[in-house]
Amino acid sequence: MTGTAQTEATEFSQIYGLDVISIPTNVPIARLDKNDLIYNTEREKLDAVVKRVRELHTKGQPVLIGTASIEKSEMIDERLKKEKIPHNMLNAKNHAQEAEIIMNAGQKAAVTVATNMAGRGVDIKIDDEVQSLGGLMILGTERHESRRIDNQLRGRSGRQGGAGESQFFLSLDDNLLRIFGGDKIRNIMTKLGVEDGEYIDSRIVTRSVEKAQKKVENQHYESRKNILEYDDVANHQRKAIYAFRNQLLDPEFDIAGKIKENREEYIAHLMAEAEIFEGMPTEDFDVEKLAAHIKEELHIEVQAEHFKDKEVEEMTTMIRDMMVNLYETKMSEIDAEQRTDIERILYLQVLDPQWRDHLYEMDVLKTGIGLRGYNQKDPLTEYKQDSYKLFMDLVQRIKYEAVKVLQLVQFNFESQEEEEEAVENIREELESDVSDATLSTDEPEEKKNTPFTAKKKPKRNDPCPCGSGKKYKNCCGQSGPKKGLLSSKNA
């Protein structure tokens, strides 16, 4: 719903899949859009702008002067003050008064200087007297890199079929002209014998300026498109990681099955690290290296002789049995529900830092990937390939680290209370990851006597939020019947 989207139609279509449709104006546009005036130098242009403003101000026709920067607006401001022409300034330094300044920009003899801000959404009041004088005059002091911004500036005049004018004053010192064809135009002006203070007024030159704007717009579009393509690569990985993370947070997720699956992959990884592969002669197996890896990574003492003359499948079964026996013995001290909570939170504590490190690696990769273009390779294709390798390494790393952490973690509870509090803290951390409860202060009267609910569940030894002065575990947080290891029969 903007009249200036037409110049960005290609980007809307290719990036967002949106078509741009131009709806005819309610009343035919009566505004007179004059050709650009091209001056040789910045000084000549500004002198001409001030001269034109004085003429219009004397006539009583209001002027809205558009500039591309605060610096340029202040240069105009100084010249207008020197000529004693009353005016209003609108830029980022006094944006708070934007609506009021723009609203009055259409008053008789008003002069307003605006920097990339032309009061869209504000009605510029034009009375009949101003209409008879030609309406609001839009005077641009420089072409912007985007035609859209120029069109927005022009669109402040001639609203609803009213009278109005617009014209841009340019110089060969302007950034746009200096980069795109400024020397050619300067040569033409020299051949024509254009003297100081004179200008070129030609539709051909105006079209050349618009072509230069299209080139800049295309460059910016390609740059944004390139950034989006790179970001899409990371976004696909982000979706995969967070989909799995949401599974971990789901109480119905089979975490035990996932750990079992990861354990099998980890054992295969241990065998590969020891350079033991299916099909090799058993006498070539480096069982010493395998035993050293098991001791280093899992803290399991195992004699290398136990693996002597064993096939790969037999060694895999031996390692699996050792890991499972130790793990199940450790976890048997905790009931099933508590075990699941611990497994989930420990898995998350492995996943999150690994994902953060991966994002950092992706940033480092993207920083230098453009240099591969010098080797006649497409940087984007190279980035996709390398980031995929990094992601697959990340997935494997998360699986292996999760198995190691779960295998090595120890529970040293000196008392029943410490065990209960540790498990409760794990649950709290898990629940806070899923969602944060909020407390509404605007409750209806009939709910005033309902039990107090805290914004976040307090810890067991914190003061109870009800105000009783007791610890939470001895007041509102009293537990129900215990289960498993914590039940009264095992106390």
Disulfide bonds with the S-S distance in Angstrom:
none
